[in-house]
Amino acid sequence: MNDSIFREYDIRGKVGSEFKIDQVYDLTRAIAFYFMQKNSGVKTVAVGMDGRISSPAIKDMMVQALRDCGLNVIFVGICPSPVLYFALYELPVDAGLMITASHNPKEYNGIKISLGTKTIWGAQIKEIRDLYRAHTLLSLSAKKGALQELPFNDTYIAWLKKHFSSLVGMQLPVAIDCGNAAGGTILPGLIKTMAWKDITLLYPEVDGSYPNHEPDPTVEKNMRDLKNTLATTHASVGIGLDGDCDRMAAMTKSGFLVPGDQLLAVFAKDIVQKYPGTSVVFDIKASLGLIELLEKWGVKPVISPCGHAIIKEQMEKTDARIGGELSCHFFFKDRHFGYDDGIYAMMRLFEIMHKTGKSLDELIKIFPKKYSSPEIRLECPEEKKHMILEYLKDAFQKRTDVQIITIDGIRVTLPYGWGNVRASNTQPVLSMRFEADSADNLVRIKNDFIELLSAYYDKNFLERTITPARGE
């Protein structure tokens, strides 16, 4: 398999050219060796998979490898990643493997890895890569491990009903886009169990070719049908779920796709009243408006590098009850286990709307007025990412009016605004975002970056791509 599939938070790549199904057997045995190295008591592994076309073949190879090594397998079915995470807390298992490529296009697939309830990431993924490269695999066992098929979606739905009993029979008119992804294994059953009568459900049929749009709800073009549904029906809020439902994006009745930092503010307002003085963790791309709000509420803002595993780690270190990312991963350690679950986050949003009687348009009015760009993604070969970041850092450090944070790429704060450029850990792109307190200053901060990046990109291309942003 290609080295590029061993990413920061999971193993993921294009099936065939990068992620090779005929190598899943050996890769799984390397993962199993890693498990036993870290915890010799590992006996049972939970396995789940999303609805991608290549997932069944990967699952068959994976399950065979685990069983051949003498490990027992509980297959929890076609499900969202949060259901696999939920199973780690609810079932007698020692580790978990989720077959998914999350929001990536249909050509991709991969594996998210958990040991106990902890996510395997960063240097740990590199350890697994090195074991696989060295052909250091868990030995085959004379006794084959057992396989139990235990679909867990209904158990997860029952848990949601128990913990959101106030929403049973909810009258809130909602449109939800499953995107033909794993959300379609949960939402129809959840709607029936919760006795919701006024839900418009888009694309609940699980189809790994994603015929309607890619399963990334934070991208405007993917939410066109949801936006149209909000405009043509009486639905008051729209929800988009990503490929494996660890993320949830929300759209207002007016068609505004709410950035994750603004949604985090809505969630945090509800939680900090319960835990005064708590910490709130968020990624380096978040708006200065979020920091201003949290400080106003007497909350400690904690800026973190991007990535669900890092956010969870920072939450543990700071005893935070909530964390989130601009990309709409949300983590609740209040009435929840603390992992990212887009369906659970959706339920928390419905609960706030139900309790306050406010629309999402009204709820986000708490956010200070800023002029922000959406997240902008520039294609960039893996080998050039860090070279460009070092170039930008060196160039900005020559200025006397600058503050630079380098915990994840660079976040450059100037007197008239800030910009962030970082190397994506999931795709061959540079991710960037800009913000200022006026439209003119937003153009100014963007131009600073365009001038420098034109050493690597065509300037006209940059000016077209780094487009004027909406005021937020």
C-alpha positions in Angstrom: 0.0 0.0 0.0 1.1 3.6 -0.6 2.7 5.3 2.3 0.4 8.3 1.9 -2.6 6.3 3.2 -1.1 6.3 6.7 -2.5 9.7 7.7 -2.6 11.6 11.0 -6.0 10.3 12.2 -6.6 7.1 10.2 -5.6 5.0 7.3 -7.2 6.3 4.1 -6.7 6.5 0.4 -7.9 5.8 -3.2 -8.9 2.2 -3.5 -6.8 0.4 -6.0 -4.0 2.9 -6.6 -3.2 3.7 -2.9 -5.3 1.5 -0.7 -5.1 -2.0 -2.0 -7.8 -4.5 -0.9 -5.6 -7.5 -1.5 -3.3 -6.1 1.2 -6.0 -5.6 3.8 -5.3 -9.1 5.3 -1.7 -8.3 6.1 -2.5 -4.7 7.1 -5.1 -6.0 9.6 -2.6 -8.5 11.0 -0.1 -5.6 11.5 -2.9 -3.7 13.3 -3.6 -6.8 15.4 0.1 -7.1 16.3 0.0 -3.4 17.4 -3.0 -4.1 19.6 -1.3 -7.1 21.3 1.9 -5.1 21.8 0.0 -2.4 23.6 -2.4 -4.7 25.4 -1.8 -8.4 25.5 -5.3 -8.9 26.9 -7.1 -7.9 23.6 -9.4 -10.8 22.7 -12.4 -9.3 20.9 -12.5 -6.6 18.2 -15.7 -4.7 17.0 -15.8 -4.1 13.3 -18.2 -1.7 11.5 -18.4 -0.4 7.9 -20.0 2.4 6.0 -21.9 2.1 2.8 -19.0 2.5 0.3 -18.9 0.0 -2.6 -15.5 -1.3 -1.6 -16.4 -1.7 2.1 -17.8 -5.3 2.0 -14.6 -6.7 0.4 -12.4 -4.8 2.9 -14.6 -6.2 5.7 -14.3 -9.8 4.6 -10.4 -9.5 4.4 -10.3 -7.8 7.8 -12.5 -10.2 9.6 -10.7 -13.2 8.1 -7.3 -11.8 9.3 -8.5 -11.1 12.8 -10.1 -14.6 13.2 -7.0 -16.3 11.7 -5.0 -14.6 14.4 -7.3 -16.1 17.0 -9.2 -12.9 17.8 -12.9 -12.8 18.2 -14.9 -10.4 16.0 -18.2 -8.7 16.6 -19.5 -7.2 13.3 -21.9 -4.4 14.2 -23.0 -4.0 10.5 -23.3 -1.2 8.1 -23.4 1.8 10.4 -22.0 5.3 11.1 -18.7 5.6 12.8 -20.4 6.9 16.0 -22.2 3.6 16.3 -18.9 1.7 16.2 -17.6 4.1 18.9 -20.8 3.6 20.9 -20.2 -0.2 20.7 -16.8 0.3 22.3 -18.5 1.5 25.4 -21.5 -0.8 25.4 -20.1 -4.2 24.2 -17.5 -6.5 25.8 -14.8 -5.6 23.2 -11.2 -4.5 23.5 -10.7 -2.6 20.2 -12.5 -1.3 17.2 -12.0 -1.0 13.5 -14.3 1.2 11.3 -14.1 0.8 7.6 -14.8 4.3 6.2 -13.3 7.2 4.3 -15.6 9.7 6.0 -16.4 12.6 3.7 -14.0 11.7 0.9 -15.3 10.9 -2.6 -16.5 7.4 -3.6 -13.1 6.3 -4.9 -11.7 6.4 -1.3 -11.9 4.0 1.6 -9.9 3.4 4.8 -9.9 2.3 8.5 -10.4 4.3 11.7 -8.7 2.5 14.6 -9.5 2.4 18.3 -7.8 0.5 21.2 -10.2 0.4 24.1 -12.2 3.6 23.7 -9.1 5.6 22.6 -8.5 6.7 19.0 -5.2 5.6 17.5 -3.6 8.5 15.7 -0.4 10.4 14.9 2.8 8.5 15.8 0.6 5.4 16.6 -0.5 5.3 13.0 3.1 5.5 11.9 4.0 2.6 14.2 1.3 0.5 12.4 2.8 1.6 9.0 6.2 0.5 10.1 4.9 -2.9 11.4 3.2 -3.4 8.1 6.2 -2.4 6.0 8.4 -4.7 8.1 5.9 -7.5 7.7 5.6 -7.7 11.5 2.2 -9.4 11.7 0.3 -11.1 14.5 1.0 -14.8 14.2 -1.7 -17.1 12.9 -3.4 -19.1 15.5 -4.3 -22.8 15.6 -7.7 -21.9 17.0 -9.8 -19.6 14.8 -11.5 -16.7 16.5 -15.3 -16.5 16.7 -17.5 -14.2 14.5 -20.7 -12.7 15.9 -23.0 -10.7 13.7 -24.6 -8.1 16.0 -26.2 -5.1 14.2 -26.0 -2.3 16.7 -27.9 0.5 15.0 -31.2 -0.2 16.8 -29.4 -0.2 20.2 -27.9 3.2 19.4 -31.3 4.6 18.4 -32.8 3.3 21.6 -30.0 5.1 23.6 -30.8 8.3 21.8 -34.5 8.0 22.6 -33.7 7.5 26.2 -31.4 10.5 26.4 -33.6 12.8 24.4 -37.0 11.8 25.8 -38.1 15.5 25.7 -37.9 15.3 21.8 -40.3 12.3 21.4 -43.2 13.6 19.3 -41.2 16.8 18.4 -43.2 19.1 16.1 -40.1 20.9 14.7 -40.2 20.8 10.9 -36.8 19.7 9.7 -35.1 18.7 6.5 -32.2 16.2 6.8 -29.8 15.2 4.0 -28.2 11.8 4.5 -26.3 12.1 1.2 -26.8 8.4 0.4 -24.3 7.7 3.1 -24.3 5.8 6.5 -26.8 8.2 8.0 -29.4 6.3 6.0 -28.9 3.3 8.3 -30.1 5.4 11.3 -32.4 8.3 10.3 -35.5 6.4 9.1 -35.5 4.3 12.3 -34.7 7.2 14.5 -37.6 9.3 13.0 -40.0 6.4 13.6 -38.8 5.7 17.1 -39.0 9.4 18.1 -42.4 9.7 16.5 -41.4 12.7 14.4 -44.1 13.6 11.9 -42.7 16.6 10.1 -39.3 15.5 8.8 -38.2 15.8 5.1 -35.5 13.1 4.6 -33.2 13.5 1.6 -31.3 10.6 0.1 -31.6 8.1 2.9 -30.9 5.2 0.5 -27.4 3.9 1.2 -25.5 4.1 -2.1 -21.7 4.1 -2.1 -21.5 5.7 -5.5 -23.0 8.9 -3.9 -25.2 9.7 -7.0 -26.5 13.0 -5.7 -23.5 14.7 -4.1 -20.3 14.0 -2.2 -20.9 13.3 1.4 -19.4 16.5 2.8 -22.1 18.8 4.2 -19.7 21.7 4.9 -19.3 22.3 1.2 -22.0 24.7 -0.2 -22.5 22.9 -3.5 -23.3 19.6 -1.7 -26.1 21.3 0.2 -27.9 22.8 -2.8 -30.8 20.3 -2.6 -31.1 20.9 1.2 -31.2 24.7 0.6 -33.9 24.3 -2.1 -35.9 22.1 0.3 -35.7 24.8 3.0 -36.8 27.4 0.4 -39.8 25.4 -1.0 -41.2 23.7 2.2 -42.0 24.9 5.7 -39.0 23.1 7.1 -37.4 25.6 9.6 -33.8 24.1 9.8 -31.7 21.9 7.6 -29.2 19.2 8.7 -26.5 17.6 6.5 -24.6 14.5 7.6 -21.2 13.5 6.3 -20.2 10.1 4.9 -19.8 8.4 8.3 -21.9 10.8 10.4 -19.1 11.9 12.7 -19.9 15.5 11.4 -23.1 17.5 11.2 -23.6 20.7 9.4 -26.7 22.9 9.9 -28.4 25.3 7.5 -30.8 28.1 8.6 -34.2 28.6 7.0 -32.7 31.5 5.0 -30.2 29.1 3.5 -27.1 30.1 5.5 -24.7 27.2 6.0 -23.6 27.8 9.6 -19.8 27.5 10.2 -18.7 25.1 12.9 -17.4 27.8 15.1 -20.8 29.5 15.2 -22.6 26.2 16.0 -20.0 25.6 18.7 -21.0 28.9 20.3 -24.6 27.8 20.3 -23.7 24.5 22.0 -21.3 26.2 24.4 -23.8 28.8 25.6 -26.0 26.0 26.7 -23.2 24.1 28.5 -21.3 26.9 30.2 -24.4 27.8 32.2 -24.3 24.3 33.6 -20.5 24.3 34.2 -19.4 27.9 34.9 -15.7 28.6 34.2 -15.2 25.4 32.1 -12.8 25.2 29.2 -14.0 25.1 25.6 -11.6 23.6 23.0 -11.7 24.6 19.3 -9.4 24.4 16.3 -7.0 27.0 15.0 -9.3 28.0 12.2 -12.0 29.3 14.5 -13.2 32.9 14.4 -12.0 35.5 16.8 -15.7 36.1 17.5 -15.8 32.7 19.3 -12.9 33.7 21.5 -14.5 37.0 22.3 -17.8 35.3 23.2 -16.2 32.7 25.5 -14.1 35.3 27.3 -17.3 37.4 27.8 -18.9 34.3 29.4 -16.0 33.7 31.7 -14.9 30.6 29.9 -11.3 29.6 29.1 -10.8 29.4 25.3 -8.3 26.6 24.4 -6.9 26.8 20.8 -5.9 23.4 19.4 -4.4 22.0 16.3 -7.1 20.6 14.0 -8.1 16.9 14.2 -10.7 15.0 16.1 -8.1 13.0 18.0 -6.2 16.1 19.1 -9.4 17.9 20.2 -10.4 15.0 22.4 -6.9 14.9 23.9 -7.0 18.6 24.6 -10.4 18.3 26.2 -9.1 15.6 28.6 -6.1 17.8 29.5 -8.2 20.9 30.2 -11.3 19.1 31.6 -13.4 20.7 28.9 -17.1 19.7 28.6 -17.3 20.6 24.9 -15.1 21.0 21.9 -15.5 21.6 18.2 -14.0 22.3 14.9 -14.9 24.6 12.0 -15.4 21.5 10.0 -18.4 20.6 12.2 -16.9 17.9 14.4 -18.5 18.4 17.8 -17.5 16.7 21.1 -19.7 16.6 24.1 -18.5 15.4 27.5 -21.9 16.4 29.0 -24.4 13.6 28.9 -22.2 11.9 26.3 -19.0 9.9 25.9 -17.0 12.7 24.3 -16.4 11.4 20.8 -17.6 13.2 17.6 -21.1 12.1 16.7 -23.0 14.2 14.1 -26.4 12.6 14.9 -26.0 13.3 18.6 -25.0 16.9 17.8 -28.1 17.2 15.7 -30.2 16.0 18.6 -28.5 18.6 20.9 -29.3 21.3 18.4 -33.0 20.2 18.2 -33.1 20.2 22.0 -31.8 23.8 22.2 -34.3 25.0 19.5 -37.1 23.1 21.3 -36.2 24.4 24.7 -35.7 28.1 23.7 -38.3 28.3 21.0 -35.8 30.0 18.8 -34.9 29.3 15.2 -31.3 28.7 14.2 -31.2 32.1 12.5 -32.0 33.6 15.9 -29.6 31.4 17.9 -26.6 32.4 15.9 -27.3 36.1 16.5 -25.2 35.8 19.6 -22.1 35.6 17.5 -20.1 38.9 17.1 -20.1 40.5 13.6 -17.0 39.4 11.7 -16.1 39.3 8.0 -14.9 35.7 7.5 -14.0 33.5 4.6 -15.2 30.0 4.5 -12.5 27.3 4.6 -10.6 27.6 1.3 -8.7 24.6 0.0 -5.9 24.8 -2.5 -4.7 21.6 -4.2 -1.1 21.0 -3.2 1.2 18.0 -3.6 2.1 16.3 -0.3 5.8 17.0 -0.8 5.3 20.7 -1.2 2.9 21.4 1.7 5.5 22.0 4.4 7.9 23.8 2.1 5.2 26.4 1.4 4.3 26.7 5.1 7.9 27.4 6.0 8.2 30.0 3.3 5.1 31.8 4.6 6.3 31.7 8.2 9.7 33.1 7.2 8.2 35.8 5.2 5.7 36.9 7.9 8.3 36.8 10.6 10.2 39.6 8.8 7.3 42.0 9.6 7.2 43.9 12.9 3.3 44.1 13.2 2.7 40.4 13.3 1.8 37.6 15.8 2.3 34.0 14.7 0.9 30.8 16.1 2.5 27.7 14.7 0.7 24.8 16.5 -0.9 23.7 13.2 0.4 25.4 10.1 0.5 29.1 10.7 -2.1 31.6 12.1 -0.9 35.1 11.4 -2.5 38.0 13.2 -2.0 41.5 11.9 -3.6 44.7 13.2 -6.3 44.5 10.5 -7.1 40.8 10.5 -5.8 37.2 10.6 -5.2 34.4 8.2 -4.5 30.7 8.8 -2.8 28.3 6.3 -2.3 24.6 7.3 -1.6 21.3 5.6 -4.7 19.1 5.5 -4.1 15.8 7.1 -6.8 14.0 5.1 -6.3 15.4 1.5 -3.5 16.8 -0.7 -4.5 20.4 -0.1 -3.6 23.5 1.8 -6.5 24.7 3.9 -6.9 28.4 4.7 -9.2 30.9 6.3 -9.2 34.6 6.7 -11.1 37.1 8.9 -11.3 40.8 9.7 -13.6 43.3 11.2 -14.5 45.0 7.9 -14.9 43.9 4.3 -12.0 46.1 3.2 -9.6 44.7 5.8 -10.7 41.1 4.8 -9.5 41.9 1.2 -6.3 43.4 2.7 -5.4 40.3 4.7 -6.2 38.0 1.8 -4.0 40.1 -0.5 -1.0 39.7 1.9 -1.3 35.9 1.5 -2.0 36.0 -2.2 1.2 38.0 -2.8 3.3 35.5 -1.0 1.6 32.4 -2.4 2.1 33.7 -5.9 5.6 32.4 -5.6 4.1 28.9 -5.9 0.7 29.5 -7.6 -0.5 31.6 -10.6 -1.6 34.9 -9.1 -4.8 35.1 -11.2 -5.7 31.6 -10.0 -5.2 32.6 -6.4 -7.4 35.8 -6.9 -10.2 33.6 -8.4 -9.9 30.9 -5.7 -9.5 33.1 -2.6 -12.8 34.7 -3.3 -14.5 37.7 -1.5 -16.2 36.3 1.5 -19.6 36.9 3.0 -19.9 38.9 6.2 -20.5 36.6 9.2 
